[in-house]
Amino acid sequence: MKEDFNQNLQKLSTWKRIFFMAIFAVIVGLVQIVLQLIILLQIASMLLTGNPNTNILGFGKKLSIYLYDIVLFLTFNSERLPFPFSEWSLTEILENKSNTHR
């Protein structure tokens, strides 16, 4: 058991994963702040006009899917690094999959 632990500590891939997880943990915090601002804007729009702001609906959806992509990586459900370490188009693929589940 101790031998396995020592081997895992020496693996470069383990430390790379931890490094990227730390980066994406910070990005999650930033994305959450932006999503909270979008929520407040949508609430204000609903109160003032009775409708959500269509200009930010798509952006909010893409940002939510991006957050989902990051969470998949952080919870070890995906090995693929999210944007900016992979193409943004992969986030759009997740968006298309979410559209089919409605």
Backbone hydrogen bonds, N-H to C=O, Kabsch-Sander energy under -0.5 kcal/mol:
donor,donor_aa,acceptor,acceptor_aa,energy
5,F,1,M,-2.2
6,N,2,K,-2.4
7,Q,3,E,-2.1
8,N,4,D,-2.5
9,L,5,F,-2.0
10,Q,6,N,-1.2
11,K,7,Q,-0.7
11,K,8,N,-0.6
15,W,11,K,-1.4
16,K,12,L,-2.4
17,R,13,S,-2.2
18,I,14,T,-2.2
19,F,15,W,-2.3
20,F,16,K,-2.5
21,M,17,R,-2.5
22,A,18,I,-2.1
23,I,19,F,-1.9
24,F,20,F,-2.6
25,A,21,M,-1.8
26,V,22,A,-1.5
27,I,23,I,-2.1
28,V,24,F,-2.3
29,G,25,A,-1.3
30,L,26,V,-1.8
31,V,27,I,-2.8
32,Q,28,V,-2.5
33,I,29,G,-1.6
34,V,30,L,-2.0
35,L,31,V,-2.7
36,Q,32,Q,-2.3
37,L,33,I,-1.9
38,I,34,V,-2.2
39,I,35,L,-2.4
40,L,36,Q,-2.3
41,L,37,L,-2.5
42,Q,38,I,-2.5
43,I,39,I,-2.4
44,A,40,L,-2.5
45,S,41,L,-2.4
46,M,42,Q,-2.5
47,L,43,I,-2.4
48,L,44,A,-2.5
49,T,45,S,-3.1
50,G,45,S,-0.9
50,G,46,M,-1.0
51,N,45,S,-0.7
54,T,52,P,-0.7
56,I,53,N,-1.0
57,L,53,N,-0.7
58,G,54,T,-0.7
60,G,56,I,-2.4
61,K,57,L,-2.1
62,K,58,G,-2.6
63,L,59,F,-2.5
64,S,60,G,-2.1
65,I,61,K,-2.3
66,Y,62,K,-2.2
67,L,63,L,-2.2
68,Y,64,S,-2.1
69,D,65,I,-2.3
70,I,66,Y,-2.2
71,V,67,L,-2.6
72,L,68,Y,-2.2
73,F,69,D,-1.6
74,L,70,I,-2.8
75,T,71,V,-2.0
76,F,73,F,-1.6
77,N,72,L,-2.4
78,S,72,L,-1.0
85,F,82,P,-2.1
90,L,87,E,-1.2
91,T,88,W,-1.5
92,E,88,W,-1.3
93,I,89,S,-1.6
94,L,90,L,-1.6
95,E,91,T,-1.8
96,N,92,E,-2.3
97,K,93,I,-2.0
98,S,94,L,-2.1
99,N,95,E,-1.7
100,T,96,N,-1.1
101,H,97,K,-0.5
101,H,98,S,-0.6
102,R,99,N,-0.9
